[in-house]
Amino acid sequence: MQNFATKTDAITYARGFGWNKVDGERAFKDLNLPTDEVTLLNAMVRFAGPELKHRQHLQGAQKGQVTLKKKELEAIEKQYEQMVQSYENQIRCDRSDFTMIIKTCYGIAQKFGYKDPWIESLIVAYDQYVKGGHKAA
């Protein structure tokens, strides 16, 4: 039979049974040291009843809340990602529509002798964008 002179020794002993440091400290807080192995085991058994069950219940509830919040966050992130994708698609579509209107109007204006290098470069850049594999929407 072992004797334990300090709380550190007692907690190390409890950890051998899979206990964590905090539970060991709580179980041995009212214990008079030095003491023997039987006294430590008795203190552990008394603590392991309703006190430990209550703590484990609280920890389980806390883990459930963490899981719930994590799932909520994942759902919000997915919703945000879909919203951003929708906005990007709408911008791409609007850009395409706007450029096509400019292209059509400029084609009509060219028949009357109008020329604008900025519009021509816009049309060339847009055509390259579309031909480069990007969808115009």
C-alpha positions as CSV (number, residue, x, y, z in Angstrom):
1,M,0.0,0.0,0.0
2,Q,1.3,3.5,-1.0
3,N,1.4,6.6,1.1
4,F,0.9,10.1,-0.5
5,A,2.5,13.1,1.1
6,T,1.4,15.9,-1.2
7,K,-1.7,16.7,-3.3
8,T,0.5,16.6,-6.4
9,D,1.2,12.9,-5.6
10,A,-2.5,12.3,-5.0
11,I,-3.5,13.9,-8.3
12,T,-0.8,12.0,-10.2
13,Y,-2.3,8.8,-8.7
14,A,-5.8,9.8,-9.8
15,R,-4.6,10.6,-13.3
16,G,-3.6,7.0,-13.5
17,F,-7.3,6.2,-13.5
18,G,-8.0,8.6,-16.3
19,W,-9.0,11.5,-14.2
20,N,-8.0,15.0,-15.2
21,K,-6.1,17.4,-12.9
22,V,-9.1,19.6,-12.0
23,D,-11.2,16.6,-10.9
24,G,-8.4,15.3,-8.9
25,E,-8.0,18.6,-7.1
26,R,-11.7,18.8,-6.4
27,A,-11.9,15.2,-5.1
28,F,-8.9,15.7,-2.7
29,K,-9.6,19.3,-1.6
30,D,-10.8,18.3,1.9
31,L,-8.3,15.5,2.3
32,N,-5.7,15.7,5.1
33,L,-2.3,14.7,3.8
34,P,-0.2,12.6,4.2
35,T,-2.6,9.8,3.6
36,D,-2.7,6.2,2.2
37,E,-4.1,4.7,-1.0
38,V,-7.3,3.5,0.6
39,T,-8.2,7.0,1.7
40,L,-7.5,8.4,-1.8
41,L,-9.7,5.7,-3.4
42,N,-12.4,6.5,-0.9
43,A,-12.3,10.2,-1.8
44,M,-12.3,9.4,-5.5
45,V,-15.4,7.1,-5.1
46,R,-17.3,9.8,-3.2
47,F,-16.5,12.4,-5.7
48,A,-17.1,10.2,-8.7
49,G,-20.8,9.8,-7.8
50,P,-23.2,12.7,-8.2
51,E,-20.6,15.5,-8.5
52,L,-18.8,14.0,-11.4
53,K,-22.0,12.9,-13.1
54,H,-23.3,16.5,-12.8
55,R,-20.0,17.9,-14.3
56,Q,-20.2,15.4,-17.1
57,H,-23.8,16.4,-17.8
58,L,-22.8,20.1,-18.0
59,Q,-19.9,19.3,-20.2
60,G,-22.2,17.3,-22.5
61,A,-24.6,20.2,-22.7
62,Q,-21.8,22.6,-23.4
63,K,-20.5,20.3,-26.2
64,G,-24.0,20.2,-27.7
65,Q,-24.1,24.0,-27.7
66,V,-20.7,24.2,-29.4
67,T,-21.9,21.7,-32.0
68,L,-25.1,23.6,-32.6
69,K,-23.2,26.9,-33.0
70,K,-20.7,25.3,-35.3
71,K,-23.5,24.0,-37.6
72,E,-25.2,27.4,-37.5
73,L,-21.9,29.0,-38.5
74,E,-21.4,26.5,-41.4
75,A,-25.0,27.1,-42.6
76,I,-24.4,30.9,-42.5
77,E,-21.1,30.5,-44.4
78,K,-22.8,28.4,-47.0
79,Q,-25.6,30.8,-47.4
80,Y,-23.1,33.7,-47.7
81,E,-21.1,31.8,-50.3
82,Q,-24.3,31.2,-52.3
83,M,-25.3,34.8,-52.0
84,V,-21.8,36.0,-53.2
85,Q,-22.0,33.6,-56.1
86,S,-25.4,34.8,-57.1
87,Y,-24.2,38.4,-57.0
88,E,-21.2,37.6,-59.1
89,N,-23.4,35.8,-61.6
90,Q,-25.8,38.9,-61.7
91,I,-22.8,41.3,-62.2
92,R,-21.5,39.1,-65.0
93,C,-24.9,39.0,-66.6
94,D,-25.3,42.8,-66.3
95,R,-21.8,43.4,-67.6
96,S,-22.6,41.2,-70.6
97,D,-26.0,42.9,-71.3
98,F,-24.5,46.4,-70.9
99,T,-21.6,45.5,-73.3
100,M,-23.9,44.1,-75.9
101,I,-26.0,47.2,-75.8
102,I,-22.9,49.4,-76.3
103,K,-21.7,47.1,-79.1
104,T,-25.1,47.3,-80.9
105,C,-25.4,51.1,-80.4
106,Y,-21.8,51.6,-81.5
107,G,-22.4,49.4,-84.6
108,I,-25.3,51.7,-85.6
109,A,-23.3,54.8,-84.8
110,Q,-20.4,53.6,-87.0
111,K,-22.8,53.5,-90.0
112,F,-23.1,57.3,-89.5
113,G,-19.4,57.8,-89.3
114,Y,-18.9,57.8,-85.5
115,K,-15.6,56.3,-84.2
116,D,-14.4,56.1,-80.6
117,P,-11.2,54.2,-79.7
118,W,-12.3,53.7,-76.1
119,I,-15.5,51.9,-77.1
120,E,-13.6,49.9,-79.7
121,S,-11.0,48.8,-77.1
122,L,-13.9,47.9,-74.7
123,I,-15.5,45.7,-77.4
124,V,-12.2,44.0,-78.2
125,A,-11.4,43.4,-74.6
126,Y,-14.9,42.0,-74.0
127,D,-14.7,39.7,-77.1
128,Q,-11.3,38.4,-75.8
129,Y,-12.9,37.8,-72.4
130,V,-15.7,35.8,-73.9
131,K,-13.4,33.9,-76.3
132,G,-10.9,33.2,-73.4
133,G,-13.4,30.7,-71.9
134,H,-15.2,33.1,-69.5
135,K,-18.9,32.9,-69.8
136,A,-20.6,36.2,-70.6
137,A,-23.6,34.9,-68.6
